[in-house]
Amino acid sequence: MNDLVRVMHVEDDQSIQDVARVALEIVGGYQVCTCSSGQEALDKFNSFAPQLVLLDVMMPGMDGPTTLKQLQQRYDLRLVPVVFMTAKVQASEIESYKALGASDVVVKPFDPMTLSSQIRQIWLDGHQA
């Protein structure tokens, strides 16, 4: 199994982008491609070839669930876990995100010191035979 190296983070809020970048790059040691919109994620997906996508649910224009559907239509995501980030974390909402194809959900606000280990665990859980 390959190690997790490349994480695409799709988030429209600049302050959350900045905190997540520090958490993932500095704390986690990942290469991060930050996208400010679902369309930007679609445009950069092929060239960056992320191993995991961290996707905000609520974004203007194309929201997270719509972005996920577009990614699923264009790319084979069987080996690319997509993890939603949201403050809406009632059990029914989490189940609906997983029904769309998300591997897991990270709760906002997240802890910058534990985000990378959360992501690593989700990655490992999805890649066990």
C-alpha positions as CSV (number, residue, x, y, z in Angstrom):
1,M,0.0,0.0,0.0
2,N,1.3,3.5,-0.8
3,D,1.5,6.1,1.9
4,L,-0.9,9.1,1.7
5,V,1.0,12.0,0.3
6,R,-1.4,14.2,-1.9
7,V,-4.5,15.8,-0.3
8,M,-6.9,18.0,-2.2
9,H,-8.8,20.4,0.0
10,V,-11.9,22.1,-1.4
11,E,-13.0,25.1,0.7
12,D,-14.3,28.5,-0.1
13,D,-13.4,30.2,3.2
14,Q,-9.9,31.6,3.1
15,S,-9.3,31.4,6.9
16,I,-10.3,27.7,6.9
17,Q,-8.1,27.1,3.9
18,D,-5.1,28.6,5.8
19,V,-5.6,26.6,9.0
20,A,-6.2,23.4,7.1
21,R,-3.1,24.0,5.0
22,V,-0.9,24.4,8.1
23,A,-2.6,21.4,9.7
24,L,-2.1,19.1,6.7
25,E,1.3,20.4,5.4
26,I,3.2,21.4,8.6
27,V,1.7,18.9,11.1
28,G,0.8,16.1,8.7
29,G,3.6,16.4,6.1
30,Y,1.2,16.2,3.1
31,Q,1.3,17.9,-0.3
32,V,-1.9,20.0,-0.4
33,C,-3.7,21.3,-3.4
34,T,-6.2,23.9,-2.1
35,C,-9.2,24.7,-4.3
36,S,-11.7,27.6,-3.6
37,S,-14.6,26.0,-5.4
38,G,-16.0,22.8,-6.7
39,Q,-15.2,23.8,-10.3
40,E,-11.6,24.5,-9.4
41,A,-11.4,21.0,-7.9
42,L,-12.8,19.5,-11.1
43,D,-10.2,21.5,-13.1
44,K,-7.2,20.5,-11.0
45,F,-8.2,16.9,-10.1
46,N,-6.4,15.2,-13.0
47,S,-3.2,17.2,-12.8
48,F,-2.8,16.9,-9.0
49,A,-4.0,13.3,-8.8
50,P,-5.1,13.5,-5.2
51,Q,-5.1,10.4,-3.0
52,L,-7.7,11.9,-0.8
53,V,-10.2,14.8,-1.2
54,L,-11.3,16.9,1.8
55,L,-14.5,18.6,0.6
56,D,-16.5,21.4,2.2
57,V,-20.3,20.7,2.1
58,M,-21.5,24.3,1.9
59,M,-20.0,26.3,-0.9
60,P,-21.5,29.0,-3.2
61,G,-22.1,27.8,-6.7
62,M,-21.3,24.1,-6.7
63,D,-21.7,22.7,-3.2
64,G,-19.9,19.7,-1.9
65,P,-22.4,17.0,-2.7
66,T,-22.7,18.3,-6.3
67,T,-18.9,18.4,-6.6
68,L,-18.7,14.8,-5.4
69,K,-21.2,13.7,-8.0
70,Q,-19.2,15.5,-10.8
71,L,-16.0,13.9,-9.6
72,Q,-17.6,10.5,-9.6
73,Q,-18.9,11.0,-13.1
74,R,-15.5,12.0,-14.4
75,Y,-13.0,9.9,-12.4
76,D,-12.6,6.5,-10.8
77,L,-12.8,7.3,-7.1
78,R,-12.6,3.8,-5.8
79,L,-9.2,4.4,-4.4
80,V,-9.6,8.1,-3.6
81,P,-11.6,8.6,-0.4
82,V,-13.7,11.8,-0.3
83,V,-14.2,13.2,3.1
84,F,-16.8,15.9,3.7
85,M,-16.1,18.8,6.1
86,T,-19.1,20.3,7.7
87,A,-20.6,21.7,10.9
88,K,-23.8,19.8,10.1
89,V,-23.1,16.5,11.8
90,Q,-26.4,15.0,12.9
91,A,-26.4,11.3,12.4
92,S,-29.0,11.5,9.5
93,E,-26.8,14.1,7.7
94,I,-23.6,12.0,8.1
95,E,-25.5,8.9,6.7
96,S,-26.7,10.9,3.8
97,Y,-23.2,12.1,3.0
98,K,-21.9,8.5,3.1
99,A,-24.8,7.4,0.9
100,L,-23.5,9.9,-1.7
101,G,-20.2,8.1,-1.6
102,A,-18.2,10.0,1.1
103,S,-15.8,7.9,3.1
104,D,-16.3,9.9,6.3
105,V,-17.1,13.3,7.7
106,V,-14.8,15.7,9.5
107,V,-16.5,18.1,11.9
108,K,-16.0,21.8,11.7
109,P,-14.5,23.5,13.5
110,F,-11.7,20.9,13.4
111,D,-8.6,20.7,15.6
112,P,-5.6,21.7,13.5
113,M,-3.4,19.5,15.7
114,T,-5.4,16.4,15.0
115,L,-6.7,16.9,11.5
116,S,-3.8,15.2,9.8
117,S,-4.1,12.1,12.0
118,Q,-7.8,12.0,11.5
119,I,-7.2,12.1,7.7
120,R,-4.5,9.4,8.0
121,Q,-6.9,7.1,9.9
122,I,-9.6,7.5,7.3
123,W,-7.1,6.8,4.6
124,L,-5.9,3.6,6.4
125,D,-9.5,2.4,7.1
126,G,-10.3,2.7,3.4
127,H,-7.2,0.9,2.2
128,Q,-7.3,-2.2,4.4
129,A,-7.8,-5.4,2.5
